[in-house]
């Protein structure tokens, strides 16, 4: 891929793509604070932990199965913008159909889960390719991923409390709001210049094989997996935990989730710039290790105020490692194969989120909240300790770890 000098067009596109990523995550997180009430409105008859697990996990199955497909297709076509619009339109339709058919009681919960899967399969296209388009821009990969991190953190930080307020108006209101957000994304993305590079791949399957040609990507993928496992754990088990242990409603639950996502959003950009200047190793290793201990602290906080304070610490340490991890994926990927590499990162991230939802639910049901928080927290610490020697061995003279612009 040819070097692109930073320009006014790059700045405009960075803003638009950041807004696109924000809208997708905002729409997704709108649903989280009131999942127990939502699944009941959509016809679930199983216990909350079981039905809620299936509802959230099904979306991420769609993410896992289709993230790399969208990325490989964009690499093979040499175009990303129309695919983002298609993914956003499909996601918007999916949310709307959930509200229309699920909320009417005319279909069973199995059909609701099928619609949820389709919605996830389309939505991941908009999310993953918007991230990939950010890596196509000049100006420093860490800076661009910091912008993505602001969008991710900002979308989730605002989505949680606003979703909680929407549930107070109507249980299905978050679904309609999510549909409207993705419809807006499908229009907004056409303001961006498509800078994707064509590859020598003859089809999407050839582009998918690029993942096997760069095995060192397994390193940032491992961090992405475990970081998203913790996020998935908080999205569902954390929601049930706050409402069970402290007796809070959906609105307060949204504020507790936002206490994590707000610092996570605000610190993403400076953390990305920091990784451009000093490298990826320190932010990834230190951030992940401290992130794990902060997760454990949330599970043992004696009051709702202290739980909110420790959630803020989780956000601070998450912001330290997240943009550096995603930037490292872009650093290691071959030119013309970044869409596939980012798609692969989103696959393992979605698997991690899925593991946090399902595994967290299983462990909680079997051993209680305290054990579940310990398992997730120490998993984060363990991956940081095990992977640190491998991070230190990366040949930074050969791999463009710093500014790509």
C-alpha positions in Angstrom: 0.0 0.0 0.0 1.4 3.4 -1.0 2.2 5.8 1.7 -0.4 8.5 2.1 0.6 11.9 3.4 -1.8 13.1 6.2 -4.2 15.7 4.8 -7.4 17.5 5.4 -9.2 14.5 3.8 -7.5 12.1 6.2 -8.8 14.2 9.2 -12.3 14.3 7.8 -12.3 10.6 7.1 -11.0 9.8 10.6 -13.8 11.8 12.1 -16.5 10.1 10.0 -15.1 6.6 10.6 -14.8 7.3 14.3 -18.5 8.4 14.3 -19.3 5.2 12.4 -17.6 2.9 14.9 -19.2 4.9 17.7 -22.7 4.5 16.3 -22.3 0.7 15.9 -21.1 0.2 19.4 -23.7 2.7 20.8 -26.5 0.7 19.2 -25.1 -2.6 20.5 -24.7 -1.5 24.1 -28.1 0.2 24.3 -29.6 -3.3 24.9 -27.3 -4.4 27.7 -28.6 -2.7 30.9 -32.1 -4.2 30.6 -31.4 -7.6 29.0 -33.3 -9.5 31.7 -36.5 -7.4 30.9 -35.8 -7.5 27.1 -35.6 -11.2 26.8 -38.8 -11.6 28.7 -40.5 -9.2 26.4 -39.2 -11.2 23.4 -40.7 -14.4 24.7 -38.0 -16.1 26.7 -39.2 -18.6 29.2 -35.9 -19.9 30.6 -34.1 -18.5 33.7 -32.4 -15.1 33.1 -28.9 -16.5 33.1 -29.8 -19.1 30.5 -32.0 -17.1 28.1 -29.8 -14.0 28.5 -26.7 -16.0 27.7 -28.3 -17.3 24.5 -29.6 -13.9 23.4 -26.2 -12.2 23.8 -24.1 -15.1 22.6 -26.1 -15.7 19.4 -25.1 -12.2 18.1 -21.4 -13.0 18.7 -21.7 -16.3 16.9 -22.7 -14.2 13.9 -19.7 -12.0 14.6 -17.3 -14.9 14.8 -18.5 -16.6 11.6 -18.6 -13.5 9.4 -15.9 -11.1 10.7 -13.2 -12.5 8.5 -15.6 -13.1 5.6 -16.3 -9.3 5.4 -12.6 -8.5 5.7 -11.5 -11.0 3.1 -14.2 -9.8 0.7 -13.1 -6.2 1.1 -9.5 -7.2 0.5 -10.4 -9.2 -2.6 -12.6 -6.4 -4.0 -10.3 -3.6 -3.1 -13.4 -1.7 -1.7 -14.7 -1.3 1.8 -17.3 1.5 1.8 -20.2 -0.2 0.1 -19.7 -3.3 2.3 -19.9 -1.1 5.4 -23.2 0.3 4.1 -24.6 -3.1 3.4 -23.6 -4.4 6.8 -25.2 -1.4 8.5 -28.4 -1.8 6.5 -28.6 -5.5 7.4 -28.0 -4.8 11.0 -30.6 -2.0 11.1 -33.2 -4.4 9.6 -32.2 -7.1 12.1 -32.8 -4.8 15.1 -36.1 -3.7 13.6 -37.3 -7.2 13.0 -36.5 -8.2 16.6 -38.7 -5.4 17.8 -41.6 -6.1 15.3 -41.7 -9.9 15.5 -40.2 -10.6 18.9 -42.1 -8.0 20.7 -45.4 -9.0 19.1 -45.3 -12.6 20.5 -46.0 -14.0 17.0 -42.8 -15.9 16.9 -41.0 -18.1 19.4 -37.8 -17.4 21.2 -35.9 -19.7 18.8 -36.9 -17.4 15.9 -35.8 -14.4 17.9 -32.4 -16.0 18.3 -32.2 -16.7 14.6 -33.0 -13.0 13.9 -30.3 -12.0 16.4 -27.8 -14.2 14.6 -28.5 -12.5 11.2 -28.3 -9.1 12.8 -24.9 -9.9 14.2 -23.6 -11.3 10.9 -24.4 -8.0 9.2 -23.4 -5.7 12.0 -19.9 -7.1 12.3 -19.3 -6.1 8.6 -20.0 -2.4 9.4 -17.9 -2.5 12.6 -14.9 -4.5 11.4 -14.5 -2.7 8.1 -14.8 0.7 9.6 -11.9 -0.2 11.9 -10.0 -1.4 8.8 -10.6 1.8 7.0 -9.1 3.7 9.9 -5.9 1.6 9.5 -5.9 2.6 5.8 -5.4 6.3 6.8 -2.1 8.0 7.3 -1.0 9.7 10.5 0.1 6.9 12.7 -1.6 3.6 13.3 -1.7 4.0 17.1 -3.3 7.4 16.7 -5.9 6.0 14.3 -6.6 3.1 16.6 -6.8 5.6 19.5 -9.6 7.3 17.5 -11.3 3.9 17.1 -10.9 3.4 20.9 -12.5 6.7 21.6 -15.4 5.6 19.4 -15.7 2.2 21.0 -15.4 3.5 24.5 -17.6 6.5 23.9 -20.3 4.4 22.2 -20.4 2.0 25.1 -20.1 4.7 27.7 -23.1 6.6 26.4 -25.0 3.5 25.2 -25.2 2.0 28.7 -26.9 4.9 30.6 -29.0 6.0 27.6 -30.1 2.4 27.1 -31.1 2.2 30.8 -33.2 5.4 30.3 -34.8 4.0 27.1 -35.9 0.9 29.0 -37.8 3.1 31.4 -39.8 4.4 28.5 -40.5 1.1 26.8 -38.8 -2.3 26.9 -38.4 -2.4 23.1 -37.3 1.2 22.7 -33.5 0.3 22.7 -34.1 -2.0 19.7 -35.7 0.8 17.7 -33.0 3.2 18.6 -30.3 0.7 17.6 -32.0 0.2 14.2 -32.0 4.0 13.7 -28.3 4.3 14.5 -27.3 1.7 12.0 -29.5 3.2 9.3 -27.6 6.4 9.9 -24.3 4.6 9.5 -25.3 3.3 6.1 -25.6 6.9 4.9 -22.7 8.4 6.8 -20.1 6.1 5.4 -20.4 7.4 1.9 -18.7 10.6 3.0 -15.5 8.7 3.3 -12.9 8.1 0.6 -12.3 4.4 0.0 -8.5 3.8 0.2 -8.5 0.0 0.2 -5.8 -1.8 -1.7 -6.5 -4.6 -4.1 -4.6 -7.8 -3.4 -3.4 -10.5 -5.6 -6.1 -12.8 -4.2 -8.5 -14.1 -6.8 -11.4 -14.5 -4.3 -12.3 -14.1 -0.7 -11.0 -17.6 0.2 -7.5 -16.6 -1.1 -7.6 -13.5 1.1 -8.6 -15.6 4.2 -5.5 -17.7 3.7 -3.5 -14.5 4.6 -4.2 -15.3 8.3 -2.1 -18.4 8.0 0.8 -16.6 6.4 1.3 -14.3 9.4 1.3 -16.6 12.5 2.8 -13.8 14.7 -0.6 -12.3 14.6 -1.5 -14.9 17.2 0.1 -12.7 19.8 -2.1 -9.6 19.6 -5.0 -12.0 18.9 -4.4 -13.7 22.3 -4.6 -10.3 24.1 -7.7 -9.4 22.1 -9.4 -12.6 23.1 -8.8 -12.3 26.8 -9.6 -8.5 26.9 -12.9 -9.1 25.2 -13.7 -12.1 27.5 -13.7 -9.6 30.4 -15.9 -7.2 28.4 -18.4 -10.0 27.6 -18.4 -11.0 31.3 -19.3 -7.5 32.4 -21.9 -7.0 29.6 -24.0 -9.9 30.9 -22.8 -11.4 34.2 -21.8 -8.0 35.5 -25.2 -6.6 34.7 -26.9 -9.5 36.6 -24.3 -9.1 39.4 -25.0 -5.4 40.0 -28.8 -5.9 40.0 -28.6 -9.0 42.2 -26.0 -7.8 44.8 -26.9 -4.2 45.0 -30.5 -4.2 44.0 -30.1 -1.5 41.4 -32.4 -0.9 38.4 -31.5 -0.8 34.7 -30.8 2.9 34.8 -28.3 2.6 37.6 -26.8 -0.5 36.0 -26.2 1.6 32.9 -24.3 4.2 35.0 -22.1 1.5 36.6 -21.2 0.2 33.1 -20.6 3.8 32.0 -18.1 4.3 34.9 -15.9 1.8 33.1 -16.5 2.9 29.5 -16.1 6.7 30.1 -12.4 6.5 31.1 -11.9 3.8 28.6 -13.1 6.2 25.9 -11.3 9.3 27.1 -7.9 7.7 27.4 -7.9 5.7 24.2 -6.5 8.4 21.9 -3.6 9.5 24.2 -2.8 5.8 24.8 -2.7 5.2 21.0 -0.3 8.1 20.6 1.8 6.8 23.5 2.1 3.4 21.7 3.2 5.2 18.5 5.9 7.0 20.3 7.2 4.3 22.7 6.1 1.1 21.2 3.3 -1.4 21.8 4.9 -3.8 24.4 4.7 -1.7 27.6 1.0 -0.5 27.2 -0.1 -4.0 26.2 1.7 -6.0 29.0 1.2 -3.5 31.8 -2.3 -2.5 30.9 -3.5 -6.1 30.6 -2.0 -7.2 33.9 -3.5 -4.3 35.9 -6.8 -4.7 34.1 -7.1 -8.2 35.5 -6.5 -7.2 39.1 -9.1 -4.4 38.7 -11.6 -6.9 37.4 -11.2 -8.9 40.6 -11.6 -5.8 42.7 -15.0 -5.1 41.2 -16.3 -8.5 42.3 -15.2 -7.8 45.9 -16.3 -4.2 46.3 -18.5 -3.9 49.4 -20.7 -1.1 48.1 -22.2 0.2 44.9 -20.0 3.3 45.1 -16.8 1.3 45.4 -17.9 -1.0 42.6 -18.3 2.1 40.4 -14.9 3.4 41.4 -13.2 0.0 40.6 -15.1 -0.1 37.3 -13.4 3.2 36.5 -10.0 1.6 37.2 -10.9 -1.3 34.8 -11.6 1.4 32.2 -8.3 3.2 32.7 -6.2 0.0 32.4 -8.3 -1.2 29.5 -7.6 2.0 27.6 -3.9 1.6 28.1 -3.7 -1.7 26.3 -6.6 -1.7 23.8 -5.4 0.7 21.0 -1.8 -0.7 21.2 -3.1 -4.2 20.7 -5.2 -3.3 17.7 -2.4 -1.2 16.3 0.0 -4.1 16.6 -2.3 -6.2 14.4 -2.1 -3.6 11.7 1.7 -3.4 12.2 2.1 -7.1 11.6 -0.3 -7.5 8.7 1.0 -7.4 5.1 -0.2 -4.4 3.0 -3.4 -5.3 1.2 -4.3 -7.9 3.9 -5.2 -5.6 6.8 -8.9 -6.2 6.2 -8.4 -9.9 6.8 -6.1 -9.3 9.8 -8.5 -6.9 11.4 -11.3 -9.4 10.6 -9.4 -12.2 12.3 -8.8 -10.0 15.3 -12.5 -9.4 15.5 -13.2 -13.1 15.2 -11.0 -13.9 18.3 -12.4 -10.8 20.1 -15.9 -12.0 19.4 -14.9 -15.5 20.6 -13.6 -13.9 23.8 -16.8 -11.9 24.3 -18.8 -15.1 23.7 -16.6 -16.9 26.2 -17.2 -14.1 28.7 -21.0 -14.4 28.3 -21.3 -18.2 28.2 -18.4 -19.1 30.4 -19.1 -16.4 32.9 -22.7 -17.5 33.1 -21.7 -21.2 33.6 -19.1 -20.4 36.2 -21.5 -18.1 38.0 -24.3 -20.6 38.0 -22.0 -23.3 39.3 -19.8 -21.5 41.8 -21.1 -18.0 42.3 -20.1 -14.4 41.5 -16.9 -14.3 43.6 -15.3 -17.3 41.8 -16.4 -16.0 38.4 -14.7 -12.6 39.0 -11.5 -14.4 40.2 -11.4 -16.7 37.1 -11.8 -13.8 34.6 -9.4 -11.5 36.4 -6.6 -14.1 36.8 -7.0 -15.1 33.2 -6.2 -11.6 32.1 -3.1 -11.5 34.4 -2.0 -14.9 33.2 -2.0 -14.0 29.5 0.0 -10.8 30.3 2.7 -12.9 32.1 2.9 -15.7 29.5 3.0 -13.4 26.5 5.4 -10.8 27.8 8.6 -12.7 26.7 7.1 -13.2 23.2 6.2 -9.5 23.0 9.8 -8.6 23.9 11.1 -10.8 21.1 9.3 -9.0 18.4 11.9 -7.6 15.8 11.0 -3.9 16.0 13.7 -3.1 13.5 11.9 -5.3 11.0 8.3 -4.7 11.9 7.0 -1.1 11.6 5.8 -0.8 15.2 5.8 3.0 15.2 4.3 5.6 12.9 3.1 4.3 9.5 2.2 7.6 8.1 
